Amino acid sequence: MTINAVLLAVVIMLGLSLARVHVVLSLLIGALAGGLIAGLGVTATLEAFQEGIQNGAGIALSYALLGAFAVAIAHSGLPQSLAGAVIKRIDAGGTSGMIKYTLFAGLVMMSCFSQNLIPIHIAFIPLLVPPLLLAFNRMQIDRRLIACLLTFGLVTTYMFIPYGFGDIYLNQIMLKNVGEAGIDITDISVTKAMAIPALGMFVGLLTAIFISYRKPRQYQQLAINKEERDAIVEGNDLSKKAASAQSQSKMKTLVALAAIVTAFVVQLYTDSLLLGSMFGFAVFMATGVVKWRDADTVFNDGIKLMAMIGFIMITAQGFAEVMKATGEIAPLIDGATNLFAGNKAVAALVMLAIGLVVTMGIGSSFSTIPIVAAIYVPLCMSLGFSPLATVAIIGTAGALGDAGSPASDSTLGPTSGLNVDGQHDHIRDSVVPTFLHYNIPLLIFGWIAAMVL
């Protein structure tokens, strides 16, 4: 029996990642293995990989500018003020459940807003979360739960709300490809189609909060850089940090809010996150919050902030291009269809499971949709699925695997903020928890949507 090259490549990539091999190397080795098994040869495999890297250049530039914009926001003192306010509340009221759950709600809201209202995507995480680690440690909050909170907002928002990144995923990519594959999309409501799968994500979130990670977990009280590590010797320094954060200029905070609004409006009217970030950064420059002499430093810091994530995303584009070049994605799906001839329930489950495998390997739901839509649409039509159910299957198949993929920004982002003191492992503390709490419910609820819509 012949081994499918795509399936083998994904298994190798995931296995190496779990074995703590760097994600970039895991993607490269997995791509080489898949290309060689498919008979492409080393030269053709590397050419396909390089072509994918070229396609990811725009991603790298967008992430760099988003990082610069995010560092400028941090330069204004807005994230530190927010963290300081939280720590001050903790000092005043202890570690009550109300403060903890308010903090949880705030993190989820910020994560959701980063996808549409404030278009900085994951760039807010390494700026907002590190100042809050001292508070998390004091309340003995399990950082695996924080990873689940952040990933919930990052994924659920774009797969359910058709604005910002959701507009790109649901309308510009999914509906466009579904329409081109032969379905009339005129009267299809993507929100209605994706409501049940989104409910599955919410169930996973509640499970993480109230069952899986409700018990306290202790961490060492380390600072986030050498200067702070030397300064922080006892827990009561949290109050000093809070007071310092609260003393930030109110004018800078107002400028930060104006820059965020500017970035959102520009992004809304141009459909370009890159331009939105540029104009937002320009507001900081024009008002003097980021001085001309500091502009290079702030911009460089932003690039450094997002460089690793951007590089991994570029490598994932190369991996995806090799998978396409093997020509074995279609056989993978065709082979699966032979297992459920005429059985809609089994067909829906297998299509969703294949979406999980493909997205886990690519690391991007946005890249998965074009791959599966052309094949899934005629298959769903032949099996008698309604247009709404077809959209639900394809949308869920794309989103499956985003949470829980080592190469996904939905897991890389939380890790970038939670591991600044070296106490949060990317695979064990971000990838595995988000995979269990979101992919399993999404698979179940996506299947339910396919059956009832």
N, C-alpha and C positions, 0 to 999 in steps of 0.2 A: 504493500500500500504506500503510495507517494505522500510525502509530508508536504503540507501547504506551506509555501515560503513565508507568506505574511504571518500566519499563525506562529510559525517557528521563530521568526524575527521578534515578534512581540513577546513571546515566552522568554527568549534569551535576554531581551532588554530588561524585562521585569525581574528576572532571576538575578541578573548582575546588579541591578539597583538594590534589591533586597539584601544582596551580599555586600552592600556598602561600597560598590564600585561607583565612581562618580557618574552622575546622570549623563553627562556629555559623552564619556567613554562608552557607557552602556548603549546609548543611542547609536553611536558609530559602529560598535561591534555588532549590534543587532541588525543594522542596515547591511553591513558587509555579509553577514551570515545569510540574510534573506536573499540578497542579490546573487550570491554564489549558489545557493540551493536552487534558485529559479533559473540558473544557467546564464545569467547576464555576464559573468566574468568580472574580474577585478576592475578593469578599465571602464566598462559600461556602468558598473555599480557606482564607481567614484564620480563619473560624469553626471549621473542622475543625482547623486548626493550634492554635488557642487551646484547643479541647476536649482535644486531646492533651496540651498543656502542663498543663492542670488534672489530667489523669490522672497526670502525672509529679510532682505535688507531694509525694506520699509518698516517692518516690525521693529527692527533694532533702532532705527531713527526715532520712531514714535515713543519707544520705551525710554530712550535717552532724554527726549524733551519732556516727557512726563516726569522723569526723575528730577530734572532741573526745576520744573514747576513745583514739584513736591518739596524739594529742598528750600526753595524760596518761601513756601508756606511755613516750613519749619523755622526759617530765618526770622519770620515775623513774630514767632513766639506763640502762635495759635495752638499747635498741638501740645506744647509744654504747659500752656495755661489750662487747657482742658485736663491734662494729666494732673496738674497741681490742684485743680479744683476737686478732682476725685479723691486725691490723697488727703486733702484738707477735710473733706467730708468724713473720711475714714477716721482721722484723728479726732474729729468732734463727736462722731456717733458710734465708734467701734467698728466691728465687722458684721453688722447686722445683715440679715438676708435681703432687706430692702435695697441697701446700697449695692450689694452684689448683683442682684437681678436687674437693677437700674443700669449698672455697668454693662451687663450682658446685652440688654436691649439697645444701649447706645452703640456698642460694637456692631451689632447686627444692622442697625439703621445706617451707620457710617459705611459699612460694607455694601449695603444696598444702594445708597446714594452715590457711591463711587462708580457705579455702572451707568447712571443716567443723569442725576442732578448735578454732581460734581465730577466731571469726566477725567479723573486721574487714575481710574482703575486700581491696581494693587499698589500704586506708588505711595498711598497714604499709610500703608501698614508698617513699613520699617521706620516711619516717623512718629506715628501715634502710639504704637504698641510698646516700643522699648521704654519710654518714660513711665508706662503703666506697669512694667514688670515688678517694680518694687511693691506696688499695691497688690498685684496678683499674688506675689510671694507672701505678703503679710496676711492676706485672706486665705492662703493655702489653696488657691484655685488651680485645678489641674490644667496645664497648658494644652493638653489634647482637646479639652473642651473649647478653649479659645480658638484653636485651629478649626474646630467644627463650626463655631459661631461665624467666623470670618468666611469660611468656604461656603456656608449656606447662603450668605448674602451675595457673594461673587457669582455663584452658579444660578440660584433660583431667580435672581432678578433678570438676567438676560434670557432665560428660557421661558419666562412667563410675562414679563412686562415689556411691551413693544416700543420702548423708548431708549435712546442712547445705544448702548451695546445690544440691548434687546431688539431694537429696530434693525440693527445689522443682522443679527442672528435669525430672528423670526421672519422679517419681511424681505430684506435685501438678499439673504442667502437661502433660507429654507423655502419660503413661498415661491421665490423666483425659480428655484430648481425644481420644485414640485410642479409648477405651472409649465415649465419647459419640458417636463417628462410626460405631460399629457392630461393633467387634471385641471378643471376649471376652478380657479382660486378666488373668483369674484366675491362670493358670499361666505368665504371661510373666515371664521374668527379664530385667530391664533391663540388668543387668551382663553377662549372656551376649550380649544383643543388641548392646551397645555395645563389647564387648571388641575386635573386629577394628578398628573405627574408632579406638579408643584406641591400638591398636598402631601405626596410621598416624601418630598424633601423636608416638609414641615414636621412630619412624623419622626423622621430621622433626627431632626434638631431637638425635638422634645425628649427623645430617647437619650440623646447625649447629655442633655442638661439634667434630667431628673432620674436617670437610671445609671448609665454607663460611667459618668465622671462626676457624680454628685459628691463622692467622698473627698475629703481634704487630701492634698498631696504636697509634701514639703520640698522646697528648693533652697539651695544656698542663696543667701542674700548678697549677690555679687552686683557690682556696678556695671554699667554698659561701656565704660572706657576707663583707661588707666587713671586719668585725673579724678574721675568720680570714685573709682575704687579706692584711691588714696584718701579721699575726703570722707567717704561713708564708712564709718566704723560701728555705728549702732543704729538700731531701728528708728530711734527718735530723730535722726537726720531727715527722715521722710517729711517731717513738718517744715524743716528748713527749706527743702527742695520745693515744697508746695508754696511756701511764702515767696520764694524767689520767682517761681513761675507766675504767681499772681501779680507780681510787680511789673510784668511786661507792659509796654505802652499800649494803651487802648487804641491809639491812632493806628499802630501797626496791625492790630487785630482787625480794625475796620477796613484797612487796605487789603488785608488777606481775604476778607469776605468779598470785597469788591472785585478782587482778582479772580476769585472762584466764580462769581456771577458772570464776569466777562468771559472767562474760559467756557462756561456752560453755554452762553448765548452764541458765541462764535462757533462752537462745535455744533450747536443746534442748527444754525443757518448754513453752515458750510459742509456739514457731515464729515468734518476732519478733526480728529483728536489732536493731530499734529499742530494745526493752526490754532486750535483752542489753547493748547499748552503755550504756544509762542506768544499769543496775545495776553494770556494770564501772566506770564513771566514779564512781559513788557510793562504791565501795570506796576509790578514791584519795582522795576527799574525807573519808571517815570516818576514815581512818588518818592523815590529815595530810600525805600525800605531795604532794597538791595542796591547799595551804592555802586557807582561805575567801577571803582577800584576793586570791589569785591565780586563783580559779576563773573569774571573768569573762574574764581574759586568756587562760587556757588554752582555755576554750570558744570564744572568738572566734578564736583561732589555729587551732583545729580546723576551724571553719567556713571560714576563709580557705583552709586547706589543701585542702579538697575542693570549694570553691565552683565553680571552673571546670569540674571534671569533672562535678559535679552539674548545672550549667547546661547543659552539652553533652548530658547524658543526657535532661534535660527537653526540650531542643530536638529530640532524636531521637524522643521520644514524639510531639511535634507532627508531625514528618515522617511517622511511621508512621501517624498518624491520617488525614493527607491521602491517603496511599497507599491506605488502606482506603476512604476516601470516593470515590476515583476510580472504584471498582468494576471496575478493570482488572487486579487480581491474578488473579482467576479466568480471564479471557480469556487472560492471559499463559500460564497453565498449560494451559488448553484448547487454545490454539494450538500449544503444544509437543507435546501428546499426538497431534496429527494427523501428527506426523513419525515416530512409532514405533508405529503401530497393530499390536498383537499382539507386538511385539518387546520382551521383558522387559529385555534387556541395555541397549538404547538408552533404554528408558523410565526405568530406574533412573538412568542417567547424566544424563538431562535433568532429572529431578526433583531430583537432588542439585545440579545446576548452577543451577537456579532458586532453590533454597534459599540458595545462595551469593550470588546477586544480591540477593535480598530482605534477607538478614541484613546484607550489606555496607551496604545503604542504611539500614536501621533501626538497626544497631549493637547489637542485643540479640537473642541467641538465644532468650531467654525470651519475647520478643514475637513471634518468627517462628513458633513452634510452633502457636499457635492459628490463625494465618493459613493454614498449609499443611495441617494435619491433616485438616480437614473435607473437603478436596478430594483429598488423597493417599490417604486410607484407602479410599474406594470405588474409586479408580483402581487401587490395588494389589490389592484384592480381585478386581476384574474381570480383571486381568492374571495372576492366579494366584500372587501372592507369599504366602508363609506369614505368619502373624501376627508371628513373630519378625523376619522380614526386613522387614516393614512398619514395625515399631518402629525397626529399625536405619536404614531409609531416612529416616524422619521425624526421628529423633534426630540423625542426621548432617546432614540438610538444615538443621536449626536451628542446629547448632554451626558449620557451614561459614560462614565470613565473619565470625565473632566475632573470631578472630585475623586481623588485616589490615584491619579496618574503621577508618577514621579516627575514627569516633564511638563506638567500643567502649571500655569501661573496661579491657578486656584489653590494649589498646595505649596508652590514655591513662595508665593507672597506671604502667607502666614508664617512659614519657616523663617523668612528673612527678618521678620520682626520678633519672633519668639526665641530665636537662637542667638541673640547678640551676646549672651553670656555663656554660650556653650552648653546649655542644659536642655536643649530641645532637638531631638534627632529628626531629620527630614522624613525618613522612611517610617520609622516606628511611631513617631509622635504626630506626624501630619498626614502622611499617605495612607497608612493602615487605618487609623480612626475614621478619616473622611470616606475611605472606600467602604468600610463596613456600615457606616451610618447613613450614607446617601445613595450609593450604588444599589444596594440590596432593596431599600424601599422604592427607589426610582424604577427598578426593574419590575417590582410587583405592581406598583400603581400605574406604570406605563402599560403593562399588560392588561390591567383592569380597564384603562381608557380605551385600548384597542377593542376590547370585548363589548363595551357598553355604548360607545359613541356611534 
